[in-house]
Amino acid sequence: MRSLTSPQHLARQAVLLLTVSYLTGCASPAPVTPTTRCAQVDYPVYDPAEPINRGVFAFNRAVDDYALAPVARGYRYLPDFFQQGVHNFASNFSEPKVFINDLLQGNPRRSVNTLGRFAVNTTVGVVGLFDVSDRLGIPRHKADFGQTFGVWGVGNGPIVELPLLGTSNSRDAAGKVLGFLVSPLGDSDTVQTLGTVNLVGGTVDTRASLLPLTDSLQKLPDYYSALRNVVAQNRTAFVLEGKEGATSPQAGDCTKGASDDF
């Protein structure tokens, strides 16, 4: 196993962090339970660096408009079985980090759920290309370090617009960076290759799933504030879900019809 502090490893992490990750995890609809469904942001969104954030947002939007979004639109024309396979693989590859966060949040039931899904889908599901666990009644939930910090009681902090990584509060931004640095599957050549495939495929798949939302938000007078508020709303629901420790999030999320709130 390679050293996690080797120049090659650090360079790889830096490249992964600053390339094709725009919007991944920052505006992803968080699964919600009945009590957290469409949770409202009950605090003022704190954006003291808004002029700077808007400048970074303009850069991110240009990257998205001319690179990522067109690729995502083309991806949606690919056969459904191909898109589903990419989605399943990316979801399965992220399960080890979900497992770590389940443990850090003190949710043993969720951690067992995640471990069971990963074991079944990696083996029977051919490295996660097929989601066998859903058919067996083992639903998937999400968890990340930003959610974990929120469950621990860490405050949201000010809004930050990260180059290529999009809109976030400072707590979730720190969790996002930590998520890139943590490699629970090790750092072998095989894992690096699978990780690159996962990052590229998962980013495009996530962006494609968000096209209806972002297309609707872009029609509003202020796209920046609309997206910022949707992200805050969904992250609030996501942290509440982690605190509840639900193992079976219901379908549906706050982003559906979110533009009606603005």
Phi, psi and omega in degrees: 000136182284155177293137180286352179251009180292152179303321181296318181293315181294322179295319179298316180298321180294318179296314180298322183291329189247024180244258195267035188255011183303127178076351181291121177081346182267330179235014180293131179300125179274134176296144185228153177267172182304324184278342180252359183305126178053043178301134181275148176284109184263025177218152178292134177291118187268108185230065184294335180258034186304316179301318178292316180300321180294326177295316177294323179298321178298319177296313180299320181294322178298316177299318181292314184295324187258351182231292191287313182299316177300320177297318180296323179293321176293323179300325182292346177271352178289158180305145182302322182294328178290313178299319180294322178296317177298315180298315181296318180297313181297319180296317182291322181295334180275351184301321178302322177289325174298318179300314179300316181290327174301316179294315181297331179275356180072037180246084183296323180295317178294322180294320177295318177303312182294317180297319178297317178299314183296318180296314182291312184289329179289327181267288182295326182273012175055072178058028174090002180294335178239133181270085180285329186298320179301319180292336179270004179081026177247091186288157180265144169230163180252155174200143176215177185291328176298318176296317180301314178301321179294320177297325178286351179099009177289133181290166182294317184077179182289158177289137174229138175255109184269137176304125178071342182258348171087198187278138180195162166272167187295327178297312181289329177297317177297319178295324180295314179296317179299322179299326178288329184277335182278129180231081185294342180267005181093193185220039178286169179299321180295315180295321178298317180295313179296324179294321177293316177300317179296317182295314181291308182295318181293323179295313180295318180297317179295317180297321179297320180291337182267356183303314179301321180294307184292327177298321179288322180291328180292343179279349181279161183301324184230092182299320182302306184292326180295312180293319179302317182288324177295318178299314180299319181297315182288325178290328174299313178297322183294317179295318178299322177297319178297321179294325180285333178071030181292136178262351181227072178300138178281157179293153178108153181203172187286344183286341179288118181074016183298329182296342179293341183278352188245000000 
